[in-house]
Amino acid sequence: MYKLSNLTTIIINMDKMDKNLLALLRTNARQSTSELARQLGISRSTVQSRLRRLENRKVISAYTVQYGSEFEGKLIRAHVLMQVSQKLTGKAYVILEKMPEITALYAISGEYDLIAIVTAESTEELSRLLDDIANLEGIERTNSSVILETKFARGMPFFKS
């Protein structure tokens, strides 16, 4: 008999109201429970209990900050592809995780092993960061691409209203 994973079970057990609540929070996680309740057409206490349940089930792990377009527009972002020596992969992860300019790190398939999303305040800072990454023990090769413009960005494109 096939056993469902915990994630599959959580997804199956979420109803349309949970999905709509998550969609509203992805748009603005600072909305009050009263405002969320008004938009969903349910009571504030129902919103609170649903939020608590989603937090307990680790569907919601944090409420975070999203930069405003004016501030974000002044930042320089880039994708950095990295080939990593297999024997030093763990060490590379630990060092990369400590670099605050790296906003995300993904293991990928293909010619490269990792892709990092990095953010800098200037081209000089980006150049220094790229040199720092390339010179890390275990990093064999890098290839970077500066993001010129964001056409659109979504959170997890998982649910449809």
Phi, psi and omega in degrees: 000138182278128179260130179288143176290163178301318180297316179300317179297317179298314182297315180297324183278357177274131178265180183300325180295317176300316181296319178293322177298315177298320179297318178295319180292325177295328178287317180203098183287352180267002179298142178289159177297328178296317179293318177300316180299316179299315182292329181270346181073032178229173182284157179299320180295327176293319177299314181300316181291323177294317178299314180300316180296316179295324176292315180297327180272005177065021172287318174253120180250341181196156171248128193232176180261137172245126182297147173289155185298325181294314179293312182298326180296339179271350180271152176254126179241151180212157170261133179238112176276140182225133167264132186238138174297125185304324181290341184245015183302312181300316179297319179297317179303313183300315181292315181298322181296333181278353181270108186295340179289343178272112184270341177202148177223128183235138169277134185229164175264162177111203185296327180255161183260327185226154167227130178248144170257121183241154180228136178221160180269347180207165177294327178296316179295320178297317179299315178299316180298315179297321176295317180300316180295313182297331182270000179292144176298129179100341178274115184269328184201145175228160175211123184242152176225123178282136177277117182278321184202141175264116179285316170197159178218140178235158167286208178296111181280068190256320188251148172244140181290000000 
